[in-house]
Amino acid sequence: MNSHATALAPKSVLQRPLRALAGLLSPRYFVLRASTAAAAIAGGLVQTFVFARVLNPQDFSIFILIGTFGLSLWLFDLGAAKILYVRQRERHLTASTEPAVPAQSSAVVLLYGLIVLTGSLLCFAVMAARPSVNLGRAAECALFFSFSALNLVWFPLRNVSNAVDEFIAFETLEAVRRVGHIALILGMLIGLPIFISMLLANLLWFVVLAACIARLVRKGALALQITGVFAALTAFWRGNRTELLRSGNYAMAELTVYNFPYMVVPLMFGLGAPTIILDTVFKIFRGATLIYAAGLDPLVPRQTRAFAERDAATLKKATLLATVLCAIPTVALCALLWFAGDRVFAVLLGPAATVPASVIPILIVLLIANMIQNVASCLLQHTGFFREIARVATFLVVAMATMTGIVYVAGFDIVGFIGAYTAVYIAGAGLYIAYVVRKPFRIAAQGHV
């Protein structure tokens, strides 16, 4: 009997943490979330690989800027998607049937769709007005802008879906979209014209958007109505003005930090190789953030519950677990870059540009700082410390502007610019850590007041 119990002990020791993990995470959701996050990074790298081979460096860099402008439309969100999540979650958990929140959610989604349409038409007009661009290339640019910018519409739909426990359905649609878009971009390598590829990519966007919206309408989370949109938007603004202003400050600062290099580098160093090098480095740097979400999102409920209960030990354990989940892909990616980074970049870019070897250690440090920043800012954001994260983001904007001036006066090259950017980013990550220790950790340790 004793020997039998002893033999089972190691197994039970292993089972306990596994059972605890199973209670914390939905395995199906975690796998889907991790898969779509990995596909997001793969999609960005595939896009770089293909464009480096079907476009000349000048056109490649122009497409990079158009895609960046498209993604920058997230500036119009101003944190509204996160506020919709909170309102939808409250409504869902209380089984409320009040119509205001679904109407406001639908109005926001429709508004974002109109913003994307306007931006795409403006992109077409600007490109068509250039003497060196024909109407076919202008249409390609507009379709690529729309392809990038429709993430603005997808973002609130993700938050609404998660709020009403439709995350499995949403991530399934996301997986279909990611795989389809990767396949269409790869099709350019076998002769699929850019226009056809981007047209089909936008059609796929519309299919998954329609499927997601239809599901949320059936769920009662969206209201399928055209009239009253302006009134719903006005009510949303009036009811959430303070939160929108605070989160908007943070969102604008974050977008500036992550996107201003795309404006500065072409002006300081020119189009072609410098812009391509920056975009390749930033695709890895920013793409890692998508991977981190797969490790951070499942821990948020445990962190927020522990903070509300002033359970400092559990809060720290959950944050440590989130850090470990983010560290695993970070270590793997850093190892790949350290041992084979030159070959990876050579395969990605081919003859379009050569990434200097000195960029690799800088990128590794940037990835580590990015991991730390994501873990810390996620905790601060979900425990309500919007003022603190806005302060750090504002500091980064000012510091990045100062850094850019120093780089310009000193005459640094693209490697020097990326290195200086990394130094400032490290300082921001340090501030995030300080706020985590001073705010949620310290408040939780004080216990109930």
C-alpha positions in Angstrom: 0.0 0.0 0.0 2.8 2.4 0.9 4.8 1.5 -2.1 1.8 1.9 -4.3 1.2 5.4 -2.9 4.9 6.3 -3.3 4.8 5.2 -6.9 1.8 7.4 -7.6 3.3 10.5 -5.8 5.4 11.8 -8.6 2.4 11.6 -11.0 0.2 13.4 -8.6 2.8 16.1 -8.1 2.8 16.6 -11.9 -1.0 16.5 -12.1 -1.6 19.2 -9.6 0.0 22.1 -11.5 -1.5 20.8 -14.7 -5.0 20.8 -13.2 -4.4 24.3 -11.9 -3.3 25.4 -15.3 -6.3 23.7 -16.9 -8.6 25.6 -14.5 -6.9 28.9 -15.4 -6.8 28.5 -19.2 -9.1 27.2 -21.9 -6.8 24.9 -23.8 -8.8 25.4 -27.1 -8.8 29.1 -26.7 -5.1 29.3 -25.8 -4.1 27.2 -28.8 -6.2 29.3 -31.1 -5.0 32.5 -29.7 -1.4 31.4 -29.9 -1.9 30.1 -33.4 -3.4 33.4 -34.7 -0.7 35.4 -33.0 1.9 33.3 -34.6 0.1 33.6 -38.0 0.1 37.4 -37.5 3.9 37.4 -37.3 4.2 34.9 -40.2 1.9 37.1 -42.3 4.1 40.2 -41.7 7.3 38.3 -42.6 5.7 36.6 -45.6 4.6 40.1 -46.8 8.2 41.3 -46.5 9.5 38.2 -48.3 7.1 38.5 -51.2 7.2 42.3 -51.7 11.0 42.2 -51.7 10.8 39.9 -54.7 7.9 41.4 -56.7 8.6 45.1 -56.1 11.6 47.2 -56.7 13.1 48.8 -53.5 11.5 52.2 -54.3 7.9 50.8 -54.7 8.5 48.4 -51.8 9.3 51.3 -49.4 6.2 53.2 -50.7 4.0 50.2 -49.9 5.5 50.0 -46.5 4.5 53.6 -45.8 1.0 53.0 -47.2 0.6 50.0 -44.9 1.8 52.0 -42.0 -0.7 54.8 -42.6 -3.4 52.2 -42.9 -2.5 50.7 -39.5 -2.2 54.1 -38.0 -6.0 54.6 -38.4 -6.1 52.9 -35.0 -5.5 56.4 -33.7 -9.2 57.0 -34.3 -10.1 54.3 -31.8 -9.1 56.4 -28.8 -9.6 53.4 -26.5 -13.2 53.1 -27.5 -12.9 49.3 -28.1 -11.8 48.7 -24.6 -14.6 50.8 -23.2 -17.1 48.8 -25.3 -15.6 45.6 -23.8 -16.3 46.8 -20.3 -19.9 47.9 -21.1 -20.6 44.7 -23.0 -19.1 42.6 -20.3 -21.3 44.2 -17.6 -24.4 43.7 -19.8 -23.5 40.1 -20.6 -22.8 39.1 -17.0 -26.0 40.6 -15.7 -28.0 39.1 -18.6 -29.3 42.6 -19.3 -31.4 43.2 -22.5 -31.1 47.0 -22.6 -30.5 48.2 -26.2 -28.1 51.1 -25.7 -24.8 49.2 -25.6 -25.5 47.1 -28.7 -26.6 50.2 -30.6 -23.5 52.1 -29.5 -21.2 49.1 -30.4 -22.8 48.9 -33.9 -22.4 52.7 -34.4 -18.7 52.5 -33.5 -18.2 49.6 -35.9 -20.0 51.5 -38.7 -18.1 54.7 -38.0 -14.8 52.8 -38.3 -15.9 51.2 -41.5 -16.6 54.7 -43.0 -13.2 55.9 -41.8 -11.5 53.1 -43.6 -13.5 53.7 -46.8 -12.6 57.4 -46.7 -8.9 56.7 -46.1 -8.8 54.3 -49.0 -10.5 56.7 -51.4 -8.1 59.4 -50.2 -5.1 57.1 -50.8 -6.3 56.4 -54.3 -6.7 60.1 -55.1 -3.3 61.0 -53.7 -1.5 58.2 -55.6 -3.4 58.9 -58.8 -2.4 62.5 -58.7 1.3 61.6 -58.9 2.6 61.9 -62.5 4.6 58.7 -62.2 1.7 56.5 -61.0 -1.0 55.1 -63.3 -4.5 54.3 -62.2 -3.8 50.6 -61.9 -1.0 51.2 -59.4 -3.1 53.8 -57.6 -5.9 51.2 -57.2 -3.3 48.6 -55.9 -2.2 51.2 -53.3 -5.8 51.9 -52.2 -6.6 48.2 -51.9 -3.4 47.7 -49.8 -4.4 50.6 -47.6 -7.8 49.1 -47.0 -6.2 45.7 -46.4 -4.1 47.2 -43.6 -6.7 49.6 -42.3 -9.6 47.2 -41.8 -7.9 46.1 -38.6 -9.5 49.2 -37.2 -13.0 47.6 -37.7 -11.8 44.2 -36.6 -10.5 45.5 -33.2 -13.9 46.5 -31.6 -15.4 43.3 -33.0 -12.7 41.3 -31.2 -13.4 43.1 -27.9 -17.2 42.7 -28.2 -16.8 39.0 -29.0 -14.6 38.5 -26.0 -17.0 40.3 -23.8 -19.9 38.1 -24.7 -17.8 34.8 -24.5 -17.7 34.4 -28.3 -13.9 34.3 -28.3 -13.6 30.8 -29.8 -15.8 31.8 -32.8 -13.8 35.0 -33.2 -10.4 33.3 -33.1 -11.7 30.7 -35.6 -12.6 33.5 -38.0 -9.3 35.2 -37.3 -7.4 31.9 -38.2 -9.3 31.7 -41.5 -8.5 35.3 -42.3 -4.8 35.0 -41.4 -4.3 31.7 -43.4 -6.2 33.1 -46.4 -4.3 36.4 -46.5 -1.0 34.6 -46.2 -2.0 32.3 -49.1 -3.0 35.3 -51.3 0.2 37.2 -50.6 2.3 34.1 -51.5 0.3 33.8 -54.7 2.1 36.8 -56.0 5.3 34.7 -56.2 3.6 32.4 -58.8 2.3 35.3 -60.9 -0.9 36.5 -59.2 -1.1 40.2 -59.9 -0.9 42.5 -56.9 -4.3 44.0 -57.8 -6.0 40.6 -57.9 -4.3 39.6 -54.7 -5.3 42.7 -52.8 -8.8 42.6 -54.2 -9.3 39.0 -53.0 -7.7 39.9 -49.7 -10.3 42.7 -49.2 -13.1 40.4 -50.2 -11.9 37.9 -47.6 -12.0 40.7 -45.0 -15.6 41.5 -45.9 -16.6 37.8 -45.6 -15.1 37.4 -42.1 -16.4 40.8 -41.0 -19.9 39.9 -42.2 -19.8 36.5 -40.5 -18.6 38.0 -37.2 -21.2 40.8 -37.3 -24.0 38.4 -38.1 -23.0 36.1 -35.1 -22.9 39.1 -32.7 -26.3 40.3 -34.0 -27.8 36.9 -33.2 -26.1 37.1 -29.8 -27.7 40.5 -29.2 -24.4 42.2 -28.8 -24.8 44.3 -32.0 -27.9 46.0 -33.3 -28.5 45.7 -37.0 -29.8 49.3 -37.7 -28.8 52.2 -39.8 -31.0 55.0 -38.3 -30.0 56.5 -35.0 -26.3 56.0 -35.5 -25.4 59.6 -34.8 -27.5 59.6 -31.6 -25.8 56.4 -30.4 -22.4 57.8 -31.0 -23.3 61.0 -29.2 -24.6 59.0 -26.2 -21.4 56.9 -26.2 -19.3 60.0 -26.1 -21.3 61.7 -23.3 -21.4 58.5 -21.2 -17.7 57.7 -21.5 -16.0 61.1 -22.1 -13.5 61.0 -19.3 -12.4 57.4 -20.1 -12.1 58.2 -23.8 -9.9 61.3 -23.1 -7.6 59.4 -20.8 -7.3 56.3 -23.0 -7.1 58.5 -26.0 -4.0 60.2 -24.6 -2.4 56.8 -24.0 -3.4 55.5 -27.5 -2.1 58.5 -29.4 1.2 58.4 -27.5 1.6 54.7 -28.1 0.9 55.0 -31.8 3.4 57.9 -32.1 6.1 55.8 -30.4 5.6 52.8 -32.7 4.9 54.7 -36.0 7.0 57.9 -36.0 10.1 56.0 -37.2 8.3 55.3 -40.5 7.9 59.1 -41.0 11.4 60.0 -39.8 13.6 57.4 -41.5 12.5 58.1 -45.1 13.1 61.8 -44.5 16.5 61.4 -42.7 17.9 58.4 -44.6 15.8 58.1 -47.8 13.5 55.5 -49.2 14.8 52.1 -50.3 17.2 50.2 -48.1 16.9 52.3 -44.9 13.1 52.1 -44.9 13.1 48.4 -45.7 15.6 47.7 -42.9 13.5 49.6 -40.4 10.3 47.9 -41.5 11.9 44.4 -41.2 13.2 45.1 -37.7 9.9 46.6 -36.6 7.9 43.7 -38.1 9.7 41.4 -35.7 9.7 43.9 -32.8 6.0 44.8 -33.1 4.9 41.3 -34.2 6.2 39.9 -30.9 3.6 42.0 -29.1 0.9 39.8 -30.8 2.5 36.7 -29.4 2.6 38.2 -25.9 -1.1 38.7 -26.0 -1.6 35.0 -26.1 0.3 34.6 -22.8 -1.1 37.8 -21.2 -4.8 37.6 -22.0 -5.6 34.4 -20.1 -4.0 35.7 -16.9 -5.9 39.0 -16.8 -8.9 37.6 -14.9 -6.7 36.1 -12.2 -4.6 39.3 -11.9 -7.6 41.6 -11.6 -9.4 39.3 -9.1 -6.3 39.2 -7.0 -5.9 42.9 -7.1 -9.5 43.5 -6.1 -9.1 41.1 -3.2 -5.8 42.7 -2.2 -4.1 39.3 -2.6 -0.6 40.4 -3.3 0.9 36.9 -3.4 -1.5 35.7 -6.0 -1.2 38.9 -8.0 2.6 38.5 -8.1 2.4 34.8 -9.0 -0.1 35.5 -11.8 2.2 38.3 -13.2 5.2 36.0 -12.9 3.4 33.2 -14.8 2.4 35.8 -17.5 6.1 36.8 -17.7 7.2 33.2 -18.1 4.6 32.6 -20.9 5.9 35.7 -22.7 9.6 34.8 -22.1 9.3 31.4 -23.8 8.7 32.8 -27.3 11.1 35.7 -26.6 14.0 33.4 -25.7 13.3 31.2 -28.8 13.1 34.3 -31.1 16.3 35.8 -29.6 18.1 32.6 -30.0 17.1 32.4 -33.6 18.3 35.9 -34.2 21.5 35.4 -32.4 22.5 32.2 -34.2 20.9 32.7 -37.6 19.7 36.3 -37.8 21.9 37.1 -40.8 20.5 34.2 -42.8 16.9 34.9 -41.7 17.2 38.5 -43.0 18.9 37.4 -46.2 16.1 35.0 -46.9 13.4 37.6 -46.1 14.8 40.5 -48.1 16.9 38.8 -50.9 18.5 41.5 -53.0 16.2 44.3 -51.8 18.3 45.3 -48.8 20.9 43.9 -46.4 20.4 44.2 -42.6 23.7 45.1 -40.9 25.0 42.5 -38.5 25.1 45.2 -35.7 21.3 45.5 -35.8 20.8 41.9 -34.5 22.0 42.5 -30.9 20.1 45.8 -30.8 16.9 44.0 -31.9 17.4 41.3 -29.2 17.6 43.9 -26.5 14.6 45.7 -28.0 12.6 42.4 -27.9 13.4 41.9 -24.2 12.4 45.4 -23.3 9.2 45.0 -25.3 8.3 41.9 -23.4 8.8 43.7 -20.1 6.8 46.6 -21.2 3.9 44.5 -22.4 3.7 42.5 -19.1 3.8 45.7 -17.0 1.5 47.8 -19.1 -1.1 45.0 -19.4 -1.3 44.7 -15.6 -1.5 48.5 -15.1 -4.1 48.9 -17.8 -6.4 46.1 -16.5 -6.1 47.3 -12.9 -7.2 50.8 -13.8 -3.9 52.8 -13.7 -4.6 54.7 -17.0 -3.0 57.9 -15.7 0.3 56.1 -15.0 0.6 54.4 -18.4 -0.4 57.7 -20.1 2.5 59.4 -18.2 5.0 56.8 -19.4 3.7 57.0 -23.0 3.9 60.8 -22.9 7.5 60.6 -21.6 8.4 58.2 -24.4 7.0 60.7 -27.0 9.1 63.5 -25.6 12.1 61.4 -25.2 11.8 59.9 -28.7 11.5 63.4 -30.2 14.6 64.5 -28.3 16.5 61.4 -29.4 15.6 62.0 -33.1 17.0 65.5 -32.9 20.2 64.2 -31.4 20.5 61.5 -34.1 20.0 64.1 -36.8 22.6 66.5 -35.4 25.1 63.8 -34.7 24.7 62.4 -38.2 23.9 58.8 -37.1 23.0 56.2 -39.8 20.0 53.9 -39.7 21.7 51.5 -37.2 22.5 54.4 -34.9 18.8 55.5 -35.1 17.5 52.0 -34.2 20.1 51.8 -31.3 19.0 55.2 -29.9 15.3 54.2 -30.2 16.1 51.1 -28.2 17.8 53.0 -25.5 14.8 55.3 -25.0 12.4 52.3 -25.1 14.4 50.6 -22.3 13.9 53.7 -20.2 10.2 53.5 -20.8 10.1 49.8 -19.8 11.9 50.7 -16.6 9.2 53.3 -15.8 6.5 50.7 -16.4 8.2 48.3 -13.9 8.5 51.1 -11.3 4.8 51.8 -11.6 3.8 48.2 -11.2 5.8 47.9 -8.0 4.5 51.3 -6.7 0.9 50.9 -7.6 -0.8 47.5 -8.0 1.8 45.5 -6.1 2.0 47.9 -3.2 -1.7 48.6 -3.0 -2.5 44.8 -3.0 0.1 44.3 -0.3 -1.6 46.8 1.9 -4.6 44.5 2.2 -8.3 45.6 2.7 -8.6 49.2 3.9 
